[in-house]
Amino acid sequence: MSRSEKFIVLPFKKVRGNVTPGEMRVASNAASAEKIARAMADRFVGVAAYSVQVDMESGDMSEPRILWQSGEIADIAA
């Protein structure tokens, strides 16, 4: 099984009173993900940088691990 660590940043917005994820951004490493998330923090109700392990053969992903967060975020693993 070939696994690869991926880094993503998700902004969150309020839609009809609920916190929902916006457009995902991909980062090249953990430091870059945190930098992108910090830069976006003032424009959204919440933002988080995540790390996920991806099985390159099946496409299965592990539960996301939060690297950095600000504001209100939703549980994306649910």
Residue frames as a rotation matrix with the C-alpha (Angstrom) as fourth column:
MET 1
0.583 0.813 0.000 0.00
0.813 -0.583 0.000 0.00
0.000 0.000 -1.000 0.00
SER 2
-0.525 -0.758 0.388 1.50
0.775 -0.614 -0.151 3.32
0.353 0.222 0.909 -1.11
ARG 3
0.509 0.695 -0.507 0.53
0.847 -0.510 0.151 6.25
-0.154 -0.506 -0.848 1.12
SER 4
-0.474 -0.590 0.654 1.13
0.665 -0.726 -0.173 9.93
0.577 0.353 0.737 0.55
GLU 5
-0.214 0.371 -0.904 0.55
0.791 -0.477 -0.383 12.90
-0.573 -0.797 -0.191 2.86
LYS 6
-0.260 0.246 0.934 -1.47
0.719 -0.596 0.357 15.74
0.645 0.764 -0.022 1.32
PHE 7
-0.693 -0.009 -0.721 -2.06
0.557 -0.641 -0.528 19.23
-0.458 -0.767 0.449 2.72
ILE 8
-0.266 0.693 0.670 -5.28
0.729 -0.311 0.610 21.17
0.631 0.651 -0.422 2.19
VAL 9
-0.959 0.076 -0.273 -6.77
0.119 -0.767 -0.631 24.45
-0.258 -0.637 0.726 3.37
LEU 10
-0.313 0.923 0.225 -10.51
0.827 0.148 0.542 24.93
0.467 0.356 -0.810 3.74
PRO 11
-0.939 0.179 0.295 -12.21
-0.276 -0.902 -0.331 28.25
0.207 -0.392 0.896 4.32
PHE 12
-0.533 0.817 -0.221 -15.63
0.846 0.512 -0.150 28.15
-0.010 -0.267 -0.964 6.00
LYS 13
-0.876 0.352 0.330 -18.60
-0.257 -0.919 0.299 30.44
0.408 0.177 0.896 5.50
LYS 14
-0.652 0.745 0.141 -22.09
-0.006 0.182 -0.983 30.79
-0.758 -0.642 -0.114 6.96
VAL 15
-0.832 0.510 -0.218 -24.91
-0.249 0.007 0.968 29.59
0.496 0.860 0.121 4.75
ARG 16
0.162 0.987 -0.015 -28.42
-0.249 0.055 0.967 29.90
0.955 -0.153 0.254 6.22
GLY 17
0.604 0.077 0.793 -26.93
-0.770 -0.199 0.606 29.96
0.204 -0.977 -0.061 9.71
ASN 18
0.914 -0.301 0.272 -24.77
0.191 0.911 0.366 26.86
-0.357 -0.283 0.890 9.21
VAL 19
0.170 -0.936 -0.309 -20.98
-0.716 -0.333 0.614 26.76
-0.677 0.117 -0.726 8.87
THR 20
0.889 0.144 0.435 -20.10
0.180 0.764 -0.620 25.14
-0.422 0.629 0.653 5.55
PRO 21
-0.081 -0.994 0.079 -16.78
0.455 0.034 0.890 24.56
-0.887 0.107 0.449 3.76
GLY 22
0.600 0.154 -0.785 -15.81
-0.520 -0.670 -0.529 26.73
-0.608 0.726 -0.322 0.81
GLU 23
0.875 -0.292 -0.385 -13.40
-0.270 0.364 -0.891 26.00
0.401 0.884 0.240 -2.02
MET 24
0.791 -0.608 0.075 -10.49
0.333 0.530 0.780 23.77
-0.514 -0.592 0.621 -1.01
ARG 25
0.671 -0.701 -0.240 -6.92
-0.693 -0.479 -0.538 24.91
0.262 0.528 -0.808 -1.68
VAL 26
0.853 -0.467 -0.232 -4.01
0.480 0.877 -0.001 22.48
0.204 -0.110 0.973 -1.96
ALA 27
0.701 -0.701 0.128 -0.66
-0.701 -0.647 0.300 23.25
-0.128 -0.300 -0.945 -0.33
SER 28
0.377 -0.648 -0.662 2.73
-0.416 0.521 -0.746 21.68
0.828 0.556 -0.073 -0.97
ASN 29
-0.500 -0.544 -0.674 3.66
0.412 0.535 -0.737 21.18
0.762 -0.646 -0.044 2.70
ALA 30
0.128 0.584 -0.802 2.46
0.980 0.049 0.192 21.83
0.152 -0.811 -0.566 6.27
ALA 31
-0.493 -0.384 -0.780 4.14
0.566 -0.823 0.047 25.24
-0.660 -0.418 0.624 6.56
SER 32
-0.982 0.157 0.101 2.62
0.003 -0.530 0.848 26.40
0.187 0.833 0.520 3.28
ALA 33
-0.226 0.952 -0.205 -0.84
0.644 0.304 0.702 25.18
0.731 0.027 -0.682 4.36
GLU 34
0.060 0.206 -0.977 -0.60
0.947 -0.320 -0.009 27.16
-0.315 -0.925 -0.214 7.60
LYS 35
-0.797 -0.428 -0.426 0.63
0.280 -0.887 0.368 30.27
-0.535 0.174 0.826 5.76
ILE 36
-0.793 0.572 0.210 -2.27
0.143 -0.161 0.977 30.11
0.593 0.804 0.046 3.28
ALA 37
0.023 0.841 -0.540 -4.78
0.860 0.259 0.440 29.54
0.510 -0.474 -0.717 6.10
ARG 38
-0.224 -0.174 -0.959 -3.46
0.784 -0.617 -0.071 32.49
-0.579 -0.768 0.274 8.12
ALA 39
-0.976 -0.185 -0.115 -3.66
0.073 -0.777 0.625 34.74
-0.205 0.602 0.772 5.05
MET 40
-0.572 0.819 0.038 -7.31
0.193 0.089 0.977 33.74
0.797 0.567 -0.209 4.49
ALA 41
-0.584 0.318 -0.747 -8.41
0.806 0.337 -0.487 34.00
0.097 -0.886 -0.453 8.14
ASP 42
-0.791 0.244 -0.560 -9.67
0.046 -0.890 -0.453 37.60
-0.610 -0.385 0.693 7.99
ARG 43
-0.737 0.462 -0.493 -11.97
-0.664 -0.363 0.654 36.92
0.123 0.810 0.574 5.02
PHE 44
-0.240 0.632 -0.737 -13.96
-0.088 0.742 0.665 33.94
0.967 0.225 -0.122 6.36
VAL 45
0.611 0.510 0.605 -15.88
-0.661 -0.093 0.745 32.94
0.436 -0.855 0.281 9.51
GLY 46
0.571 -0.500 0.651 -13.31
-0.333 0.584 0.740 30.17
-0.750 -0.640 0.166 9.87
VAL 47
0.568 -0.463 -0.680 -10.39
-0.667 0.224 -0.710 28.54
0.481 0.857 -0.182 8.10
ALA 48
0.619 -0.382 0.686 -8.36
-0.398 0.601 0.693 25.41
-0.677 -0.702 0.220 8.76
ALA 49
0.007 -0.696 -0.718 -5.25
-0.944 0.232 -0.234 23.73
0.329 0.680 -0.656 7.38
TYR 50
0.731 0.342 0.590 -5.38
-0.523 0.837 0.162 19.93
-0.439 -0.427 0.791 7.31
SER 51
-0.541 -0.788 -0.293 -3.11
-0.837 0.472 0.275 17.00
-0.078 0.394 -0.916 6.67
VAL 52
0.632 0.714 0.302 -4.53
-0.655 0.700 -0.284 13.76
-0.414 -0.018 0.910 5.23
GLN 53
-0.571 -0.727 0.382 -2.94
-0.397 0.651 0.647 10.44
-0.719 0.217 -0.660 4.36
VAL 54
0.437 0.696 -0.570 -4.01
-0.843 0.096 -0.529 9.20
-0.314 0.711 0.629 0.92
ASP 55
-0.005 -0.340 0.940 -3.68
0.141 0.931 0.337 5.61
-0.990 0.135 0.043 -0.29
MET 56
-0.406 -0.265 -0.874 -2.39
-0.690 -0.538 0.484 6.18
-0.599 0.800 0.036 -3.82
GLU 57
-0.999 0.032 0.010 -3.74
0.031 0.786 0.617 2.84
0.012 0.617 -0.787 -5.09
SER 58
-0.427 0.901 -0.077 -7.32
0.904 0.427 -0.015 2.97
0.020 -0.076 -0.997 -3.76
GLY 59
-0.400 0.246 0.883 -7.74
0.175 -0.925 0.337 6.72
0.900 0.289 0.327 -3.27
ASP 60
0.538 0.599 -0.594 -8.87
0.672 0.122 0.731 6.17
0.510 -0.792 -0.337 0.34
MET 61
-0.146 -0.540 0.829 -8.09
-0.186 -0.808 -0.559 9.00
0.972 -0.236 0.017 2.76
SER 62
-0.546 -0.087 -0.833 -7.44
0.773 0.330 -0.541 8.98
0.322 -0.940 -0.113 6.48
GLU 63
0.613 0.721 -0.323 -9.40
0.790 -0.553 0.263 11.23
0.011 -0.416 -0.909 8.81
PRO 64
0.340 -0.491 0.802 -8.09
0.252 -0.774 -0.581 14.79
0.906 0.400 -0.139 8.38
ARG 65
0.119 -0.404 -0.907 -5.71
0.989 -0.036 0.145 16.08
-0.091 -0.914 0.395 11.05
ILE 66
0.926 0.268 0.266 -5.98
0.291 -0.955 -0.053 19.79
0.240 0.127 -0.963 11.82
LEU 67
-0.074 -0.997 0.009 -2.63
0.907 -0.071 -0.415 21.58
0.415 -0.022 0.910 11.54
TRP 68
-0.948 -0.153 -0.281 -3.97
0.253 -0.895 -0.367 25.10
-0.195 -0.419 0.887 12.24
GLN 69
-0.167 0.938 0.305 -7.40
0.894 0.013 0.447 26.67
0.415 0.347 -0.841 12.61
SER 70
-0.988 -0.020 -0.154 -9.07
0.083 -0.909 -0.409 30.02
-0.132 -0.417 0.899 13.20
GLY 71
-0.545 0.835 -0.077 -12.70
-0.837 -0.537 0.104 30.92
0.046 0.121 0.992 13.85
GLU 72
0.180 0.749 0.638 -15.66
-0.602 0.597 -0.530 28.61
-0.778 -0.289 0.558 13.31
ILE 73
-0.646 -0.338 -0.684 -15.06
-0.749 0.455 0.482 25.42
0.148 0.824 -0.547 11.36
ALA 74
0.538 0.842 0.038 -17.25
-0.843 0.537 0.034 22.41
0.008 -0.050 0.999 10.60
ASP 75
-0.043 -0.485 0.873 -16.38
-0.382 0.816 0.434 18.75
-0.923 -0.315 -0.221 11.10
ILE 76
0.092 0.043 -0.995 -15.35
-0.995 -0.039 -0.094 17.64
-0.042 0.998 0.039 7.61
ALA 77
-0.889 -0.456 -0.052 -14.78
-0.456 0.890 -0.008 14.02
0.050 0.016 -0.999 8.66
ALA 78
-0.417 0.810 0.412 -18.50
-0.217 0.351 -0.911 13.47
-0.882 -0.470 0.030 9.28
